[in-house]
Amino acid sequence: MGDDLIFEEPPVTATGPHSQGNSPVGLWLAALRDHPGRWAKFPDTVPLGLSSRIKKGDRYGAKAGEFEVRMSYIGAPPPRVWLYARYVGAQS
């Protein structure tokens, strides 16, 4: 049994209200902070509810009000959208 033990540090995982900051969407949003006011389109379609999570600051390392978000529906079940966002800064 002793030979079956694998000692290894677990990967770092983000938890809490701003989790998933290292996901593709989180990294994309982080990059937008370097270009305030400029609209950008995420390179792949995303689930419909993702834009509201970004607006509310529920996920992806975003804080509430930090990004303006728009979407363009493409239909096809399940509903997917093109995601557009721009960094507008932290709201006080």
C-alpha contacts under 8 A as a table, 3 or more apart, distances in Angstrom:
res1	aa1	res2	aa2	distance
1	M	4	D	5.40
1	M	5	L	7.30
2	G	5	L	5.74
14	A	18	H	7.80
14	A	19	S	4.95
14	A	20	Q	6.31
14	A	21	G	7.48
15	T	18	H	7.12
15	T	19	S	5.01
15	T	20	Q	7.85
16	G	19	S	5.64
17	P	57	G	7.41
17	P	58	D	5.38
17	P	59	R	6.21
18	H	21	G	6.83
18	H	57	G	6.84
18	H	58	D	5.98
18	H	59	R	4.79
18	H	60	Y	5.95
18	H	61	G	4.51
18	H	62	A	6.32
18	H	63	K	7.32
19	S	58	D	7.93
19	S	59	R	5.36
19	S	60	Y	5.71
19	S	61	G	5.88
20	Q	23	S	5.25
20	Q	26	G	6.19
20	Q	59	R	6.13
20	Q	60	Y	4.57
20	Q	61	G	6.36
21	G	25	V	7.65
21	G	26	G	4.24
21	G	27	L	6.38
21	G	59	R	7.34
21	G	60	Y	4.33
21	G	61	G	4.24
21	G	62	A	7.77
22	N	25	V	7.85
22	N	26	G	5.41
22	N	27	L	5.63
22	N	60	Y	7.42
22	N	61	G	7.99
23	S	26	G	4.96
23	S	27	L	6.07
23	S	60	Y	6.97
24	P	27	L	5.22
24	P	28	W	6.12
25	V	28	W	5.00
25	V	29	L	6.17
25	V	42	F	7.73
25	V	60	Y	6.42
26	G	29	L	5.16
26	G	30	A	6.18
26	G	60	Y	4.29
26	G	61	G	5.85
26	G	62	A	7.64
27	L	30	A	4.98
27	L	31	A	6.25
28	W	31	A	5.14
28	W	32	L	6.40
28	W	42	F	7.46
29	L	32	L	5.02
29	L	33	R	6.73
29	L	60	Y	7.66
29	L	61	G	7.90
29	L	62	A	7.46
29	L	87	Y	7.89
30	A	33	R	5.45
30	A	34	D	7.65
30	A	61	G	7.78
31	A	34	D	5.71
31	A	35	H	7.51
32	L	35	H	5.19
32	L	36	P	6.71
32	L	38	R	7.89
32	L	40	A	7.73
32	L	86	R	6.59
32	L	87	Y	5.97
33	R	36	P	5.75
33	R	87	Y	5.61
33	R	89	G	7.83
35	H	38	R	5.91
35	H	87	Y	7.16
36	P	86	R	6.67
36	P	87	Y	4.92
36	P	88	V	5.91
36	P	89	G	7.33
37	G	86	R	5.64
37	G	87	Y	5.70
37	G	88	V	5.79
38	R	86	R	5.47
38	R	87	Y	7.20
39	W	84	Y	6.50
39	W	85	A	5.49
39	W	86	R	4.64
39	W	87	Y	7.97
40	A	84	Y	5.48
40	A	85	A	5.60
40	A	86	R	6.38
41	K	82	W	7.15
41	K	83	L	5.75
41	K	84	Y	4.43
41	K	85	A	6.70
42	F	45	T	7.32
42	F	82	W	6.92
42	F	83	L	5.49
42	F	84	Y	6.29
44	D	82	W	6.97
45	T	80	R	5.98
45	T	81	V	5.31
45	T	82	W	4.85
45	T	83	L	6.85
46	V	50	L	6.85
46	V	80	R	5.43
46	V	81	V	5.49
46	V	82	W	6.44
46	V	83	L	6.85
47	P	50	L	5.76
47	P	78	P	7.78
47	P	79	P	6.40
47	P	80	R	4.71
47	P	81	V	6.33
48	L	51	S	6.92
48	L	79	P	5.82
48	L	80	R	5.25
48	L	81	V	5.80
49	G	52	S	5.69
49	G	53	R	6.68
50	L	53	R	5.19
50	L	54	I	6.49
51	S	54	I	5.21
51	S	55	K	6.32
51	S	69	V	6.24
51	S	70	R	7.26
51	S	71	M	7.35
51	S	83	L	7.11
52	S	55	K	4.99
52	S	56	K	6.08
53	R	56	K	5.22
53	R	57	G	5.97
53	R	58	D	4.98
53	R	59	R	5.92
54	I	57	G	5.05
54	I	58	D	6.24
54	I	59	R	6.13
54	I	60	Y	6.91
54	I	62	A	5.98
54	I	63	K	7.58
54	I	64	A	7.33
54	I	67	F	7.26
54	I	69	V	7.63
55	K	58	D	7.81
55	K	62	A	7.87
55	K	63	K	7.73
55	K	64	A	5.66
55	K	65	G	5.89
55	K	66	E	7.40
55	K	67	F	6.35
55	K	68	E	6.92
55	K	69	V	6.73
56	K	63	K	7.06
56	K	64	A	4.57
56	K	65	G	6.84
57	G	60	Y	7.79
57	G	61	G	7.44
57	G	62	A	4.89
57	G	63	K	4.10
57	G	64	A	4.03
57	G	65	G	7.25
57	G	66	E	7.87
58	D	62	A	7.18
58	D	63	K	7.42
58	D	64	A	7.61
59	R	62	A	6.16
62	A	66	E	6.65
62	A	67	F	7.61
63	K	66	E	5.51
63	K	90	A	7.39
64	A	67	F	7.69
64	A	90	A	7.95
64	A	91	Q	7.82
65	G	68	E	7.21
65	G	88	V	7.84
65	G	89	G	7.69
65	G	90	A	6.57
65	G	91	Q	5.89
66	E	87	Y	6.10
66	E	88	V	5.63
66	E	89	G	4.91
66	E	90	A	4.86
66	E	91	Q	6.47
67	F	85	A	6.37
67	F	86	R	5.50
67	F	87	Y	4.55
67	F	88	V	5.47
67	F	89	G	7.01
68	E	85	A	5.52
68	E	86	R	5.39
68	E	87	Y	6.52
68	E	88	V	6.72
69	V	83	L	7.28
69	V	84	Y	5.73
69	V	85	A	4.41
69	V	86	R	6.73
70	R	83	L	6.22
70	R	84	Y	5.10
70	R	85	A	6.26
71	M	81	V	5.91
71	M	82	W	5.42
71	M	83	L	4.73
71	M	84	Y	5.81
72	S	81	V	5.30
72	S	82	W	5.04
72	S	83	L	6.78
73	Y	79	P	7.54
73	Y	80	R	6.36
73	Y	81	V	4.46
73	Y	82	W	6.53
74	I	79	P	7.32
74	I	80	R	5.96
74	I	81	V	5.49
74	I	82	W	7.28
75	G	78	P	7.60
75	G	79	P	5.27
75	G	80	R	6.12
75	G	81	V	7.47
76	A	79	P	5.68
76	A	80	R	6.88
77	P	80	R	7.50
